[in-house]
Amino acid sequence: MSLFLVVTVALLITLLLMMVRLALGPTVFDRLQAANAIGTVAMLLLAAIGFLQGRPDFLDLALVYGLLNIVGTIAVLKFFKHGDLGEGVVAGADGAGKNAAGASHTPPVER
């Protein structure tokens, strides 16, 4: 039995454990960490399966999937921190601005 086959089976077991963590995680951040880990394991699985089948183009797919995983995780964390992903507010000379929909936006007052 090939070493890469053993690694692939171990990654599949890890993927199943992460899915359990995703379903049972006590907080949203535990679930987010599990989702990020699932993305990482999926990237490793793509690379291992590509090697087992002799298809090096799977490595390119794995790298792109890894980059999308990072961007998605950052977007979700930004959403949890700020409550939205941004409205594109353009500030004027007085510090106030308008968003893309034309609604007025006044910056918070610091105390």
Secondary structure as GFF3:
##gff-version 3
##sequence-region A 1 111
A	DSSP	alpha_helix	3	24	.	.	.	ID=ss1
A	DSSP	alpha_helix	28	52	.	.	.	ID=ss2
A	DSSP	alpha_helix	57	82	.	.	.	ID=ss3
A	DSSP	beta_strand	90	91	.	.	.	ID=ss4
A	DSSP	beta_strand	97	98	.	.	.	ID=ss5
A	DSSP	beta_strand	104	105	.	.	.	ID=ss6
###
